Structures are given as structure tokens and as C-alpha cells.
Amino acid sequence: MPSSLHPADPAHGARLVLDGSAIDDIASFYAAINRVFMAGEDWQLGPSLDALDDMLHGGYGALAGQTQVELHWKDIAHSREALGTAATRAWLQAKLDAPGTFNTAHVSAQLQALDRGEGQTYFDIVMAIFAAHPKVRVVDA
């Protein structure tokens, strides 16, 4: 599904549409984010939560010049599952498999919390990042 920026009513600003059915893992999440937020840019967002956070501050891509944006996230349940426990475990394990790059004690604690059912999934982290940017409102579409 092509994504685009649509005018919306002034109370909600512009509207973006994210096709959650296209998200099957972390890599495809960033591909979908790039299709929506980085269309028209000559560079792409890398697969990084910090990069996602930086992008949501605005200034380029679909957020340039926008004061308020609604992100209509279609098939969000599919995305929640795709970025759930299994994807999060693999993401954390990959960090542990790169010694000297990440704080292994912290990553191990995250992995243990996830295994106990207490830790955040990648989807939970993504949603917390979006929540920290009130100019981008996520709508379950």
C-alpha cells in the first residue's frame, strides 16, 4: 500500500498511514517507517530506536513543517505480534553476540526480564518512543 501524507482537519494536522501488515520483523518495520516518513528524502532511516526517536523530532521527511500529525497504523495487531517477544529476544541476543559494543549486563537484564514476561518488547519500546513525541499521535486504524 503506498503511504502518503493527507490533509486532515486542523485540530489533528496531517495524516500519515502506516501499513502494519507489511511489518514482519524489525527490518521490515524500518522499511515501512521509511516509506511513510522518509518518502522524498534522498536517505533512509537506519534500523535504530535512537534514529526513530530523532526522526520523530521532525525537521525532515513527512514531518518537516508539520505541527501535528496523526499516524493511522493499520493492522497494528500484526505489527505488535511481529515486534513481540520473539523479535525482541533475537534483537537482544544479537547485541549480546557483539561483545564490546553494548552494555552486556544491561542487555542481559533486559533479556531476563523479557523471559520472565516483565520486559518490554520491541513494539512496546517503539510505542513509548512515539508517546514521547506528542506532535505525532498514533491511531489504531
N, C-alpha and C positions, 0 to 999 in steps of 0.2 A: 504494500500500500504506500503510495507516495505520501510523504509528510509535507505539511505546508503550514505557513503562518496565516491565520484567518483573522479578519477583524471580528471583534466581539463587542458586546455592549460596553460603554465607557466605565461602568462600575467594575468590570472584570478585566479590561485590557484585551490584548491579543490572545488568540487561542492557538496552541500547538497540539498536534495529535501524534501520539506515540503508539505504534502497533506492538503491543506486548506479545502477540502470538509469534512474532519474529525473534523473540528472545528465548534462546535455549541454553545459554551459558553466559559466562562473564564476557567473553569476546563478542558474542552477538548482542549483548546489552550495549556495549560501547559502539558497535556498528549502528544500532538503532538510534542511540543518542546522537551520533554524528549526522545521521540522515535528517534528524529533526532540528537539532540546534546548530549544526555547522554547515548546513546547505549554503552554498555560495561562498564559503571560505576556501582558501587555497591550501589549507592544512586541516588536519583531523585531530581530535582529542585522543590522547593515548589511554590505555586501559589502567586508569589510576583514579582512586577515590579523591585524592588531592586535586587532580586535574578537573574532575567533575565539580568539586566544590569551587575551584577557581572560576570555571566556566559559568557557574550559576551566579557569580557576582555581576555578570553582564559585561557589556562593552564591546562584544563582537558576536558574530553569528546572529542567530534569530533573536537574541536578547538585546542586541545593540539598539539603543534608543527607546527601549520598552520600559515603562514604569511598572507595569503589571502584566503578567502572563498566566493564563490557565493552561496547564498541561493535561490534556484529556488522554489518559493512559488506558487504551483499550486492552482487554484481556489481561488485566493486571494480575489476576489469579494465576495465570500461566507463568507470568514473569516471577511472581512470588515463589512458585514451585521451582522454576529453573534456577533461581538465585538463592535457593534454600540451603538446607543443611549439607547436602552432597557437594554442591558447588563451593560452598564456604569451606568445607573440610579440605577439598582439593586446593583451594586458594591458600589456605593457611599452611598446608603441608608443603606446598611449593616454596613458601617463604622459609620454612624450616630446612628445606633441601638446598638452600642458598646460604650456607654459614658465612657469617661476617657481614651480611648485607642487612639483615633485620635483627631486631632485639628478640632473640630466640626465647628468652624467659617470658616475655610479654606474649609472643605468638603462641607459645606452648600453653600459657594460661587461657588464652582465647580459645584454643582448640579443646582444652579440657572443659571449659565452660560450655562450649557447643555440645560436646559429648554428653554432658550432664543435662542438656536441654535448657540451659540457662543463658547461653551465649547468643549474641546477635548473629543473624545470618547476613550474608552479603546484601540481600534485599532489605533487611532491617536497617543496615548501615546506610544504604542508598536513600531510603526514605527519611532517615534522620538528617542526612545532608540536605535533601530537598526542604525539609521542615525548617532548617536553619536559614532559608532564603525566602522570606515571606513575599517577595515580589513574584515568585513562581509558585502558583497554587496547583497542586496535583489533584486531579478529579478522576475518580474511578469511572471510566466510561464503559 
